[in-house]
Amino acid sequence: MEQPISLDGEDIQNEKDQPHGENDWIPQLGMVFETEEQAWQFWNRYAGKIGFSARKSYSHKSRTDSVVTSRVFVCSNQGQRQEKKGGNPKNPRAETRTGCKARLILKFIRESNHYRVSDFISNHNHLLQNPEACHMIRSQREVTELAQFEIDLADESGIRPKQAYELMGRQVGGQTNLSMTIIDYRNYLRDKRRRVLISGEAVAMLKYFNDRTLENPSFHHVEQVDEFQEVTNIVWADARMIADYARFGDVVAFDTTFGTNKEYRPFGVFVGFNHFRESVIFGATLLYDSTKESFEWVFKTFVEIHNQKAPKTIFTDQEAAIGGAIKNVLPETIHGLCTWHIMENATAHLLSYNRNEFNMLAKFSACMYEYEDEAEFEEAFNELKRNVKDDNEWLPKIYKKKEQWAFCYMKNVLSLGMRSTQLSESINSDIKYYLNSNLDIIRFFKNFERVVDDKRENEKKSEFDWRRTQPRMKVNVPILVQAGSIYTPKIFELFQKEYELSMAAEIKVVTNNEFMVATWSADHSSFSKKFHKVLWDHANTTIFCGCKKFERMGILCWHALKVLDAMNIKTLPEKYIWKRWTREAREGTIEDRNGRSVIEDTRLDMARRNRDLCRKFMKIASQASPDEEVSLFVNGVLERLEHQVEEKIQKKATTADISHQAPPVPNFVSDSQPHLKKKNGTKGSKRHRSGAEIVRKKIQKKATRKSTRKETCKDNLTPTLTQNSQFDDNASYLTLDSQLDSHWTHFSSFALPSPRFEIISTSQNMSTFAR
């Protein structure tokens, strides 16, 4: 039975008479508190020690000055649950209200301007929680500022809530010592994301871009809006992308096989090679649809962002809308088709023509990669045509685009060894690792930042490695010593292979300026019949080879190196050293389209300072934590330091130059907020399957049906099928599947495209609004 403790005015204890010691956490009549919040913290702390959840009940305010004159704190089990209208619920929740009478009543004393305990009931009519479970009590759970910081850091790093929560628990000696549960963790993230998007995705997106621009003025972003002032397409590039494109943007791969969110907007990335021949990102775009008009705007905007510099070569898939856009917007840029996509389509359309004596896919692959002479290509392709049926429409169509994929036509094109969009698709594969298609737009942008940071970290690792190592030369000759000192490791390896081939080559002098170069065959029994003409101009120190490798790759071929050696030239002429492949490729200042010098990463100094401060604070914490008195002293010093830091920051903020403020969010439409243009969502989230996959699935499904049918006959009918006959029936499938497996293994290292849905835009009057 509850035992109330009432109090008359004469019996009120003085503050000096209040008990102090081991039980000073237990409420006592007459206890004094400076504020209502102080009393609530005391009641909640008492509840946590006892094992119940505290709750604030009713209060009374003065009608004259609105001061709270009395307040009641209760147990969360106080009262009874009110039945809701609407009948019986299917899954009623467990009862938590038991009419518990435990409470603490405060009264305001005007004379001393503080609160005193006037009533306290300690008994509960329900079970109390065990000490090891008290951290789960609702009133004891709180996502502190430190926890919020750690949650935000884990979320931005892509650590899943469960793993991050477990790590936080280990840091404090167990999840029992945390002030929250995994549910509180997830709820914090949910509420945070809702707050970010409370004004809509478009406003949140523009705020994100404006914040990035405030960090670095060289961050560029452009949004396209339609006549209804709805954002349709977006292109952006940060300062590092601007600088990277200025140095390495001669060859670009563009791909839009990744779709974002439930509306499945195509997401595209512009990718190329850096001086380590690793992938580097030049920019990104988020489109409303995959129409020619959208791609035209994207390519035009991309070039404008990058100071009107168009790439010399761009590789894409075979989408007609992209090809038409490149032709109209980038007329000087050579458009190459992705050879991997072409080979995938070849698998779907030509695999059925494979025979033991004629491998159609191998023949087509040779047409794509091997023939240097156009006449040889034409002869081989005509053989392909003779071995397919007249109703095969794909082969004639791809033949019409031969200048965009066949090596004999592409050997004159600057490609840096890039023949497909595999770089872009590799980026998309990384994006899929970090993202799913249901993320909101801000989380998508931030996770894309992680992909970009990973690529840049790879470059830092490569730079670290070559600074601490020396190239391994197989032959110690002046030209390799020179190449090893100027080229990055990957490029040096390619150059050294060319030099090795030149050592085994034969050279024939035609004239003083013309040479024919050939190398040994695979069995070293005879010279290869494939000779390459090399022209040498001694006066201008100029060399030209018919294989066009230097024009295509930026490094001299073994044919040219053989002639240089024969002419007693032991080092590379300066004109044949491309800076983009050297260790000094990043030297020099880059300007953005506004004429400002690009500062690639303004966060480096901040990160360095943060690292130094964290190291010092961690050292102090480790020294102070073993001793309670020292810990209290450090806490006091840190609290005073925190106030001083806040005052310093506020003072700097008020005196900041107004020119450094972020640009205002534009007014798209008066009396309304900007928003992203909506489109119909996709039905389901199945990944688009390539032609090779479709063929493979059909073959496997057919084989499964055969096997099932025969097993049924074998088990339920008469035993007319022998083991040998069953094996023979499956032999054709095994042979065909082995051919497919061989092809599949060759191409399985590349990422498969994801689904993309085209919606024809009805917008006619597109306007551009740029920042």
C-alpha positions in Angstrom: 0.0 0.0 0.0 1.3 3.5 -0.9 2.5 5.6 2.0 2.2 9.3 1.2 4.4 11.7 3.0 2.6 15.0 3.4 4.1 18.3 4.7 2.9 21.3 6.5 4.5 24.7 6.2 5.9 24.5 9.7 7.5 21.1 9.1 9.5 22.1 6.0 13.1 21.3 6.5 15.7 23.9 5.9 18.3 23.3 3.2 21.0 23.0 5.8 19.0 20.2 7.5 18.8 18.1 4.3 20.5 14.8 4.5 23.8 14.4 2.6 25.7 11.2 2.0 25.1 7.9 0.3 21.3 8.3 0.1 21.2 11.9 -1.1 19.8 10.7 -4.4 16.6 9.6 -2.6 13.9 12.4 -2.6 13.1 13.9 0.8 10.4 16.3 1.9 11.7 19.8 1.9 14.4 19.3 -0.7 15.2 22.6 -2.4 15.9 23.0 -6.2 16.9 26.2 -8.0 14.8 25.4 -11.1 12.2 23.0 -12.2 14.6 21.4 -14.7 17.0 20.7 -11.8 14.3 18.9 -10.0 13.3 16.9 -13.0 16.9 15.8 -13.5 17.0 14.7 -9.9 13.7 12.7 -10.2 14.8 11.1 -13.4 18.1 10.1 -12.0 16.3 8.6 -9.0 14.0 6.7 -11.3 17.0 5.2 -13.2 18.5 4.0 -9.9 15.2 2.5 -8.7 14.2 1.0 -12.0 11.1 2.8 -13.4 10.5 5.4 -16.1 9.8 8.9 -15.0 7.3 11.2 -16.6 6.2 14.8 -16.3 2.5 15.2 -15.3 0.4 18.3 -14.8 1.6 21.8 -13.6 0.0 25.0 -12.5 1.0 28.5 -13.7 0.4 31.9 -12.1 -2.1 34.0 -14.0 -0.1 37.1 -13.2 3.4 36.3 -14.3 3.0 32.7 -15.9 5.5 31.3 -13.4 5.0 27.5 -12.7 3.8 27.4 -9.1 3.5 23.7 -8.8 4.7 20.6 -10.8 4.0 16.9 -10.5 6.5 14.3 -11.5 5.1 10.7 -11.7 6.0 7.2 -12.7 5.3 6.4 -16.4 2.8 3.7 -15.2 0.6 6.3 -13.6 -3.0 6.5 -14.7 -4.9 4.2 -17.0 -4.8 3.9 -20.8 -7.7 5.6 -22.6 -9.6 3.4 -25.0 -9.5 4.7 -28.5 -12.6 4.9 -30.7 -12.8 2.5 -33.6 -13.4 -0.9 -32.2 -11.0 -3.7 -31.3 -7.5 -3.5 -32.7 -6.1 -6.6 -34.4 -2.9 -6.5 -32.5 -3.4 -4.7 -29.3 -0.3 -3.4 -27.5 0.7 -4.7 -24.1 -0.7 -2.7 -21.1 1.8 -0.3 -19.5 -0.5 1.9 -17.4 -1.2 0.3 -14.0 -2.4 3.3 -12.0 0.9 3.6 -10.1 0.8 6.3 -7.4 4.5 7.0 -7.1 5.1 10.8 -7.5 7.0 13.9 -6.5 5.2 17.3 -6.1 7.0 20.6 -6.2 5.8 24.0 -5.0 7.3 27.3 -5.9 8.4 29.5 -2.9 8.3 33.1 -4.1 10.2 34.5 -1.1 13.3 32.4 -1.9 12.6 32.0 -5.6 13.1 28.3 -5.6 11.1 25.0 -5.6 10.6 22.6 -2.7 9.4 19.1 -2.4 5.9 19.2 -0.8 4.8 15.6 -1.4 6.6 12.3 -2.2 5.2 8.8 -2.7 7.8 6.1 -3.1 5.8 2.9 -3.5 5.0 1.3 -6.9 2.3 -1.2 -7.7 4.3 -2.9 -10.5 7.6 -4.7 -10.9 10.7 -2.5 -11.1 13.5 -3.1 -13.7 16.7 -4.9 -12.9 19.8 -2.7 -12.8 21.3 -4.3 -15.9 18.2 -3.3 -17.9 17.8 0.3 -16.5 19.5 1.8 -19.6 16.5 0.7 -21.6 14.0 2.7 -19.6 12.5 5.3 -21.7 13.2 8.3 -19.5 16.8 7.2 -19.1 17.5 7.1 -22.8 19.0 10.2 -24.5 20.9 10.8 -27.7 23.6 13.1 -26.3 25.5 15.7 -28.4 28.5 13.4 -28.3 26.4 10.5 -29.5 24.9 12.6 -32.2 28.3 13.5 -33.5 29.4 9.8 -33.5 26.1 8.8 -35.2 26.6 11.5 -37.9 30.2 10.4 -38.5 29.2 6.8 -38.8 26.3 7.6 -41.2 28.5 9.7 -43.4 31.1 6.9 -43.4 28.5 4.4 -44.5 28.6 2.3 -41.4 25.3 0.5 -40.8 23.5 1.4 -37.6 23.8 -2.0 -36.0 27.6 -2.1 -36.5 28.0 1.5 -35.4 25.9 1.0 -32.3 28.0 -2.1 -31.4 31.2 -0.1 -31.8 29.9 2.7 -29.6 29.0 0.2 -26.9 32.5 -1.3 -27.0 34.0 2.1 -26.6 32.2 2.6 -23.2 32.5 -0.9 -21.9 29.2 -2.4 -23.1 25.9 -1.3 -24.6 24.5 -1.1 -21.0 26.6 2.0 -20.5 25.2 3.8 -23.5 22.4 6.4 -22.9 20.3 5.0 -25.8 19.2 1.9 -27.6 19.5 0.9 -31.2 15.9 2.1 -31.7 16.9 5.6 -30.5 19.9 5.4 -32.9 17.7 4.7 -35.8 15.0 7.2 -34.8 17.7 9.9 -34.6 18.8 9.2 -38.1 15.2 9.1 -39.3 14.3 12.5 -37.7 17.5 14.1 -38.9 16.7 13.1 -42.5 13.1 14.3 -42.2 14.4 17.7 -41.0 16.8 18.0 -43.9 13.9 17.4 -46.4 11.2 19.3 -44.5 11.2 22.0 -47.3 11.4 19.5 -50.1 14.2 17.7 -52.0 14.9 20.7 -54.3 15.4 23.2 -51.4 17.6 20.6 -49.6 19.6 20.0 -52.7 20.2 23.7 -53.4 21.2 24.2 -49.7 23.6 21.3 -50.1 25.1 22.8 -53.2 25.3 26.3 -51.7 27.1 24.9 -48.6 29.6 23.2 -50.9 30.1 26.5 -52.8 30.6 28.3 -49.5 33.4 25.8 -48.6 35.1 26.3 -52.0 34.0 28.9 -54.6 35.3 26.7 -57.4 32.5 24.2 -56.8 30.2 24.5 -59.7 26.6 23.3 -60.1 23.9 24.0 -62.7 20.2 23.1 -62.5 17.8 23.1 -65.4 14.2 24.0 -64.9 11.2 23.6 -67.1 8.4 26.1 -67.8 6.7 25.1 -64.6 9.9 26.0 -62.6 10.5 22.3 -61.7 14.1 21.1 -61.5 14.7 18.5 -64.2 18.4 18.0 -64.8 21.5 18.7 -62.7 25.2 18.8 -63.4 27.9 19.5 -60.8 31.7 19.3 -60.3 33.8 20.2 -57.3 37.1 22.0 -57.4 39.2 18.9 -57.6 37.1 17.7 -60.6 37.7 21.0 -62.3 41.4 20.7 -61.8 41.5 17.0 -62.8 39.6 17.7 -66.0 41.9 20.5 -67.0 44.9 18.1 -66.6 43.4 14.7 -67.7 40.2 15.5 -69.6 41.4 14.6 -73.1 39.6 11.2 -73.1 36.3 10.7 -71.2 33.9 7.8 -70.6 30.2 8.6 -69.9 27.7 6.2 -68.7 24.2 6.4 -67.2 23.4 2.8 -66.2 22.8 3.6 -62.5 19.3 4.9 -61.6 18.5 6.8 -58.3 15.5 6.6 -56.0 12.1 5.1 -56.7 11.6 7.4 -59.8 14.8 5.9 -61.2 16.4 9.1 -62.5 19.4 8.2 -64.7 22.7 9.1 -62.9 25.7 9.7 -65.1 29.4 10.2 -64.4 32.2 11.6 -66.5 35.3 9.5 -65.9 38.9 9.4 -67.3 42.4 8.3 -66.6 44.8 10.2 -64.3 48.6 10.1 -64.6 48.7 6.7 -62.7 46.2 5.4 -65.3 43.6 5.1 -62.6 40.0 6.3 -62.8 39.4 9.9 -62.0 36.0 11.6 -61.9 35.4 14.8 -63.8 31.8 15.5 -62.9 28.3 14.0 -62.5 24.8 14.5 -63.6 21.3 13.6 -62.4 18.8 13.6 -65.2 15.0 13.6 -65.4 15.0 11.3 -68.4 17.2 9.8 -71.1 16.0 12.0 -74.0 18.2 13.6 -76.6 17.3 17.1 -75.3 18.4 16.2 -71.7 21.7 14.8 -72.9 22.3 17.9 -75.1 21.8 20.1 -72.1 24.1 17.9 -69.9 27.0 17.9 -72.4 26.7 21.6 -73.1 26.7 22.4 -69.4 29.5 20.1 -68.6 31.7 21.9 -71.1 30.7 25.3 -69.8 31.6 24.2 -66.2 35.0 23.1 -67.4 36.0 26.4 -69.0 34.6 25.6 -72.4 37.0 22.7 -72.8 35.5 19.8 -74.8 37.1 16.3 -74.6 38.9 15.0 -77.6 37.3 11.6 -77.4 34.3 10.3 -75.5 33.2 6.7 -75.1 29.5 5.9 -74.4 27.1 3.0 -74.9 25.0 2.7 -78.1 22.1 4.7 -76.9 20.8 6.8 -79.8 19.9 9.8 -77.7 23.5 10.1 -76.4 24.9 9.8 -79.9 22.6 12.4 -81.3 23.4 14.8 -78.4 27.2 14.4 -78.9 26.9 15.0 -82.6 25.0 18.3 -82.0 26.8 19.7 -79.0 30.4 18.3 -79.3 31.0 18.3 -83.1 34.8 18.3 -82.7 34.8 15.4 -80.2 35.3 11.8 -81.6 32.6 9.5 -80.3 33.6 5.9 -79.6 31.2 3.1 -78.7 31.8 0.9 -75.7 33.3 -2.4 -77.0 32.1 -4.3 -74.0 28.4 -3.4 -74.6 28.9 -4.3 -78.3 30.3 -7.7 -77.3 27.4 -8.3 -75.0 25.0 -7.6 -77.8 27.0 -9.9 -80.1 26.6 -12.7 -77.5 22.8 -12.2 -77.7 22.6 -12.1 -81.5 25.4 -14.3 -82.7 25.9 -17.1 -80.1 23.4 -19.3 -81.9 25.6 -19.3 -85.0 28.5 -20.8 -83.2 29.8 -24.2 -84.5 32.7 -26.3 -83.7 34.5 -25.4 -86.9 33.4 -21.7 -86.8 33.4 -19.7 -83.5 31.2 -16.7 -84.5 32.0 -14.7 -81.3 35.8 -15.2 -81.6 35.6 -14.1 -85.2 33.6 -11.0 -84.3 36.0 -10.2 -81.4 38.9 -10.4 -83.9 37.1 -7.9 -86.1 36.8 -5.6 -83.1 40.3 -5.8 -81.7 42.9 -7.5 -84.0 42.8 -6.2 -87.6 44.9 -3.1 -88.2 44.3 -3.0 -91.9 40.8 -2.0 -93.1 40.9 -4.4 -96.0 41.6 -7.3 -93.6 38.7 -6.1 -91.5 36.3 -6.0 -94.4 37.3 -9.5 -95.6 36.8 -10.9 -92.1 33.5 -9.2 -91.6 32.2 -10.4 -94.9 32.9 -13.9 -93.7 30.7 -13.2 -90.7 27.9 -12.1 -92.9 28.1 -15.3 -95.0 27.6 -17.4 -91.8 24.5 -15.7 -90.5 20.9 -15.8 -91.7 19.5 -13.0 -93.8 17.0 -12.1 -91.1 19.8 -11.2 -88.6 19.3 -7.4 -88.4 21.9 -6.7 -85.7 25.1 -7.4 -87.7 24.3 -5.0 -90.6 23.4 -2.3 -88.0 26.6 -2.6 -86.1 28.6 -2.7 -89.3 27.3 0.8 -90.2 29.0 2.1 -87.0 32.3 0.3 -87.6 34.3 3.6 -87.4 33.2 3.9 -83.8 34.4 0.5 -82.6 36.7 -1.4 -85.0 40.4 -1.1 -84.2 41.4 -0.5 -87.7 39.4 2.7 -87.7 39.9 3.6 -84.0 43.7 3.2 -84.1 44.0 6.9 -85.2 41.9 8.1 -82.3 43.3 9.3 -79.0 42.0 6.7 -76.5 44.7 6.2 -73.9 43.9 2.6 -74.1 40.2 3.1 -73.2 37.9 1.3 -75.5 34.8 1.1 -73.4 32.8 2.7 -70.6 34.3 0.3 -68.1 35.6 3.2 -66.0 32.2 4.7 -65.7 30.6 1.3 -65.0 33.3 0.6 -62.4 32.3 3.9 -60.7 28.6 2.8 -60.9 29.6 -0.5 -59.3 31.2 1.4 -56.4 28.1 3.5 -56.1 25.9 0.4 -55.8 28.2 -0.8 -53.0 27.4 2.4 -51.0 23.9 3.2 -52.2 20.5 1.7 -52.9 17.9 3.2 -55.2 15.6 4.3 -52.3 17.9 6.9 -50.7 16.8 10.5 -50.6 18.7 12.9 -52.8 20.9 14.4 -50.0 22.1 11.0 -48.8 22.7 10.1 -52.4 24.9 13.2 -52.9 26.9 12.5 -49.7 27.4 8.9 -50.5 28.6 9.8 -54.0 31.1 12.0 -52.2 32.4 8.8 -50.5 32.9 7.2 -53.9 34.9 10.2 -55.1 36.9 10.3 -51.9 37.8 6.6 -52.3 39.1 7.2 -55.8 41.2 10.1 -54.6 42.5 8.0 -51.8 43.6 5.4 -54.3 45.6 8.1 -56.1 47.2 9.2 -52.8 48.2 5.6 -52.2 49.7 5.3 -55.6 51.7 8.5 -55.1 52.9 7.3 -51.7 54.1 4.1 -53.2 56.1 5.6 -56.1 57.7 8.2 -53.8 59.1 5.4 -51.5 60.1 3.0 -54.2 62.3 3.0 -57.3 61.2 1.4 -60.7 62.6 -2.0 -61.3 64.4 -2.0 -64.6 65.1 -5.2 -66.4 67.8 -3.6 -68.5 69.9 -0.7 -67.2 70.0 1.5 -70.3 69.8 5.3 -70.5 66.4 5.5 -72.1 64.8 3.3 -69.3 66.6 5.2 -66.6 65.2 8.4 -68.1 61.7 6.9 -68.4 61.8 5.6 -64.8 62.6 9.0 -63.5 59.8 10.9 -65.3 56.9 8.4 -65.8 54.6 7.1 -63.1 55.0 3.4 -62.3 52.1 2.1 -64.4 53.2 4.1 -67.5 56.8 3.1 -67.0 55.8 -0.6 -67.0 54.0 -0.1 -70.3 57.0 1.7 -71.7 59.4 -0.9 -70.5 57.3 -3.7 -72.3 57.6 -1.7 -75.5 61.3 -1.4 -75.1 61.6 -5.2 -74.5 59.8 -5.8 -77.7 62.1 -3.4 -79.6 65.1 -5.4 -78.4 63.7 -8.5 -80.2 62.7 -6.6 -83.3 64.3 -6.6 -86.8 64.8 -3.4 -88.6 65.2 -2.9 -92.4 66.4 0.3 -93.9 64.3 1.4 -96.9 65.7 4.9 -97.3 67.6 7.3 -95.0 64.3 8.4 -93.5 62.2 5.2 -93.9 62.4 2.0 -92.0 60.5 -1.3 -91.8 60.3 -2.9 -88.4 59.1 -6.4 -87.5 59.5 -8.8 -84.5 59.9 -12.5 -84.0 56.9 -14.8 -84.1 55.7 -16.7 -81.0 57.9 -19.8 -81.6 61.0 -17.6 -82.5 61.5 -19.7 -85.6 60.8 -16.9 -88.1 60.1 -13.2 -88.4 56.6 -12.0 -88.3 55.3 -11.0 -91.7 53.6 -8.0 -90.2 56.0 -5.0 -90.8 55.4 -1.5 -89.7 56.6 1.5 -91.6 58.5 4.1 -89.5 59.5 7.5 -90.7 62.4 9.5 -89.1 63.1 13.2 -89.6 66.6 13.8 -88.2 66.6 17.5 -88.6 63.4 18.0 -86.5 64.0 14.9 -84.3 60.5 13.7 -85.4 59.5 10.0 -85.7 56.2 8.6 -87.0 55.0 5.0 -87.0 52.1 3.6 -88.9 50.7 1.7 -85.9 49.8 5.2 -84.4 50.4 4.0 -80.8 51.9 7.3 -79.7 49.0 9.3 -81.1 46.6 6.8 -79.5 48.3 6.1 -76.1 50.9 8.9 -75.6 53.9 6.6 -75.3 56.2 5.5 -78.1 55.7 2.1 -79.6 58.4 -0.6 -79.9 58.7 0.1 -83.7 59.7 3.7 -83.0 62.0 2.8 -80.2 63.9 0.3 -82.4 64.5 3.1 -85.0 65.7 5.5 -82.3 68.1 2.9 -81.0 69.4 2.3 -84.6 69.9 6.1 -85.0 72.0 6.0 -81.7 69.4 8.1 -79.9 69.6 6.9 -76.3 67.1 9.1 -74.6 63.5 10.1 -75.3 63.1 13.4 -77.2 61.2 15.9 -75.1 58.3 16.2 -77.6 57.5 12.5 -77.0 57.0 12.8 -73.3 53.4 13.7 -72.4 53.2 15.6 -69.1 49.9 13.8 -68.3 51.8 10.6 -67.8 54.6 12.0 -65.7 55.1 12.5 -62.0 54.8 16.3 -62.5 51.3 16.0 -64.1 49.7 17.9 -61.3 52.1 20.8 -61.2 50.9 24.2 -62.2 47.9 26.4 -61.4 44.4 25.7 -62.8 41.8 28.5 -63.2 38.0 27.9 -63.2 35.6 29.4 -65.6 35.4 32.6 -63.4 39.2 33.1 -63.6 39.8 32.1 -60.0 42.7 29.8 -59.1 41.3 26.5 -58.1 42.1 25.4 -54.6 41.5 21.7 -54.9 40.8 20.9 -51.2 40.2 23.6 -48.7 39.5 20.9 -46.0 43.1 19.7 -45.8 44.2 22.4 -43.3 41.0 21.9 -41.2 41.6 18.1 -41.2 45.1 18.6 -40.1 44.1 20.9 -37.2 41.3 18.5 -36.2 43.7 15.6 -36.1 46.1 17.5 -33.9 43.4 18.7 -31.5 41.9 15.2 -31.2 45.3 13.7 -30.4 45.8 16.2 -27.6 42.3 15.8 -26.2 42.5 12.0 -26.3 45.8 12.2 -24.4 44.3 14.4 -21.7 41.2 12.1 -21.4 43.3 9.0 -21.0 45.4 10.6 -18.3 42.4 12.0 -16.4 39.9 9.2 -16.6 41.5 6.8 -14.0 41.1 9.4 -11.2 37.7 10.9 -10.4 39.1 14.1 -8.9 41.2 14.8 -11.9 38.3 13.9 -14.2 36.1 16.5 -12.5 38.9 19.1 -12.8 39.3 18.4 -16.5 35.5 18.6 -17.0 35.4 22.0 -15.4 38.2 23.3 -17.5 36.6 21.9 -20.7 33.2 23.5 -19.9 34.9 26.9 -19.5 36.9 26.3 -22.7 33.7 25.4 -24.6 32.1 28.7 -23.6 35.2 30.6 -24.7 35.3 28.8 -28.0 31.6 29.5 -28.7 32.1 33.2 -27.9 35.1 33.3 -30.2 33.2 31.7 -33.1 30.2 34.0 -32.6 32.5 37.0 -32.7 34.1 35.9 -35.9 30.7 35.1 -37.5 29.4 38.6 -36.8 32.5 40.3 -38.3 32.8 38.0 -41.3 33.0 39.6 -44.7 29.6 39.5 -46.4 31.2 38.5 -49.7 31.9 35.1 -48.2 28.3 34.3 -47.5 26.6 31.6 -49.4 24.6 32.7 -52.4 20.9 32.8 -51.7 18.5 30.1 -52.7 16.8 31.3 -55.9 13.1 32.1 -56.1 11.8 29.7 -58.7 8.1 30.6 -58.3 6.7 33.3 -56.0 4.8 32.0 -53.0 6.0 28.4 -53.6 9.1 26.3 -52.9 11.2 24.8 -55.7 10.9 21.1 -56.2 12.2 18.3 -58.3 10.1 17.3 -61.2 8.4 14.0 -60.5 8.1 11.1 -62.8 6.5 7.7 -62.6 8.3 5.2 -60.5 9.5 1.8 -61.7 7.7 -1.3 -60.9 10.0 -3.4 -58.8 13.7 -3.0 -58.5 15.0 -5.8 -60.7 18.3 -5.1 -62.4 18.3 -4.9 -66.2 19.8 -8.0 -67.7 22.3 -7.9 -70.6 21.8 -9.9 -73.8 24.3 -12.5 -72.6 22.5 -13.0 -69.3 19.2 -13.4 -71.1 20.6 -16.1 -73.4 22.3 -17.8 -70.5 19.1 -17.9 -68.4 17.2 -19.3 -71.3 19.7 -22.1 -71.9 19.8 -23.0 -68.2 16.1 -22.9 -67.9 15.7 -25.2 -70.9 18.3 -27.6 -69.5 16.5 -27.7 -66.2 13.3 -28.5 -67.9 14.9 -31.3 -69.8 16.6 -32.7 -66.7 13.3 -32.6 -64.7 11.3 -34.2 -67.5 13.8 -37.1 -67.8 14.0 -37.7 -64.1 10.2 -37.8 -64.0 10.1 -40.4 -66.8 12.9 -42.3 -65.2 11.2 -42.5 -61.8 7.5 -42.8 -62.7 7.4 -44.5 -66.1 9.2 -47.4 -67.6 13.0 -47.3 -67.5 13.5 -46.7 -71.2 16.1 -44.0 -70.7 19.6 -45.2 -70.0 22.3 -43.2 -68.3 24.2 -42.8 -71.6 21.1 -41.5 -73.5 20.5 -38.9 -70.8 24.0 -37.7 -70.9 23.9 -37.5 -74.7 20.7 -35.4 -74.6 22.4 -33.0 -72.3 25.7 -33.0 -74.3 24.4 -30.3 -76.7 23.5 -28.1 -73.8 26.9 -28.7 -72.1 28.8 -27.8 -75.2 26.8 -24.6 -75.8 27.0 -23.6 -72.2 30.8 -24.2 -72.1 31.1 -21.8 -75.0 29.1 -19.2 -73.2 31.1 -19.7 -70.0 34.3 -19.1 -71.9 32.9 -15.9 -73.3 31.3 -14.9 -70.0 34.6 -15.4 -68.1 36.3 -13.1 -70.6 33.9 -10.3 -70.0 32.7 -10.9 -66.4 35.2 -8.4 -64.9 33.1 -5.5 -66.1 30.0 -4.2 -64.2 26.7 -5.0 -65.8 24.4 -2.1 -66.6 21.4 -1.4 -64.4 17.9 -0.6 -65.7 17.1 2.7 -67.3 13.6 3.8 -68.3 13.0 6.6 -70.8 10.2 9.0 -70.4 9.7 11.4 -73.2 9.6 14.9 -71.9 6.7 17.1 -72.9 8.5 20.3 -71.8 9.2 22.6 -74.7 10.5 25.8 -73.2 13.5 24.7 -71.1 15.3 27.5 -69.3 18.6 27.3 -67.5 19.3 28.7 -64.1 22.9 28.5 -63.0 25.0 29.3 -60.0 
